[in-house]
Amino acid sequence: MKWIKGGATVPRGVYFNARMWEFVQFEKGEPPILPGDEDAKYVKVPAALTLLAGPLGGLVFVIFLPLVGIVGLATFLVYRVAKFVTGGKTGNGVVARTR
């Protein structure tokens, strides 16, 4: 994997900045100069990986965002039921001491 410094002139394509977690794409008519100074490091992303990463990223959002909502709601409901059953007290009220 070849790292390319910011400010370098590069061929057209898609480049990934690992520090900022951003993709930079150059199309026709744009000057192909990577943004940033020499501290910014980029790696060229193959076209096949770019075409595969888009749908997989969407799939992650479709599956995990509803799952996070369901888990959050279940946790909240368990907490509220436990608070109702124990009369407003949750936990045993004992604070652990360390020596």
PEFENHU-V540098 format. One record per residue. N is the residue number from 1. RES is the residue in one letter. PHI is phi in radians with two decimals (999 if undefined). OMEGA is omega in whole degrees, 0 to 359 (NA if undefined). NEAR is the number of other ideal C-beta (glycine too) atoms within 8 Angstrom. Layout:
# PEFENHU-V540098
n = [N:N]
res = [RES:RES]
phi = [PHI:PHI]
omega = [OMEGA:OMEGA]
near = [NEAR:NEAR]
This chain:
# PEFENHU-V540098
n = [1:2:3:4:5:6:7:8:9:10:11:12:13:14:15:16:17:18:19:20:21:22:23:24:25:26:27:28:29:30:31:32:33:34:35:36:37:38:39:40:41:42:43:44:45:46:47:48:49:50:51:52:53:54:55:56:57:58:59:60:61:62:63:64:65:66:67:68:69:70:71:72:73:74:75:76:77:78:79:80:81:82:83:84:85:86:87:88:89:90:91:92:93:94:95:96:97:98:99]
res = [M:K:W:I:K:G:G:A:T:V:P:R:G:V:Y:F:N:A:R:M:W:E:F:V:Q:F:E:K:G:E:P:P:I:L:P:G:D:E:D:A:K:Y:V:K:V:P:A:A:L:T:L:L:A:G:P:L:G:G:L:V:F:V:I:F:L:P:L:V:G:I:V:G:L:A:T:F:L:V:Y:R:V:A:K:F:V:T:G:G:K:T:G:N:G:V:V:A:R:T:R]
phi = [999:-1.76:-1.54:-2.06:-1.37:-1.09:1.56:-1.40:-1.49:-2.29:-1.22:-1.02:2.62:-1.97:-2.21:-2.00:-1.68:-1.22:-1.25:-1.67:0.96:-2.34:-1.80:-2.15:-2.11:-1.95:-2.01:-1.06:1.56:-1.67:-1.26:-1.41:-2.02:-1.16:-1.24:1.69:-1.66:-1.24:-1.31:-1.31:-2.12:-2.17:-2.30:-1.32:-1.73:-1.09:-1.06:-1.09:-1.18:-1.11:-1.18:-1.43:-1.23:-1.05:-1.11:-1.18:-1.10:-1.11:-1.10:-1.07:-1.14:-1.13:-1.51:-1.51:-1.13:-1.10:-1.10:-1.11:-1.11:-1.16:-1.13:-1.10:-1.15:-1.09:-1.09:-1.08:-1.15:-1.10:-1.09:-1.16:-1.15:-1.10:-1.17:-1.18:-1.17:-1.53:1.32:1.71:-1.74:-2.06:1.41:-1.70:1.34:-1.63:-1.77:-1.28:-1.82:-1.96:-1.59]
omega = [183:178:181:182:176:181:181:174:187:173:179:179:180:181:183:175:185:182:183:183:180:176:177:181:178:178:179:177:179:174:184:178:181:180:177:179:183:177:179:181:182:173:180:181:178:182:180:179:178:180:180:185:181:178:178:176:176:179:178:179:182:183:191:179:174:179:178:178:181:179:178:179:179:178:179:181:178:178:182:178:179:179:179:183:183:178:177:179:173:185:182:177:180:178:181:177:175:182:NA]
near = [3:5:7:11:10:13:10:8:5:13:4:7:10:10:15:10:14:8:6:6:5:6:8:11:7:9:6:4:3:6:4:9:8:14:7:8:6:6:6:14:11:15:11:10:11:6:8:6:8:10:7:8:8:8:7:8:8:8:8:8:8:8:8:8:8:8:8:8:8:8:8:8:8:8:8:8:8:8:9:8:8:9:10:6:6:8:4:4:7:6:5:3:5:5:4:4:4:3:2]
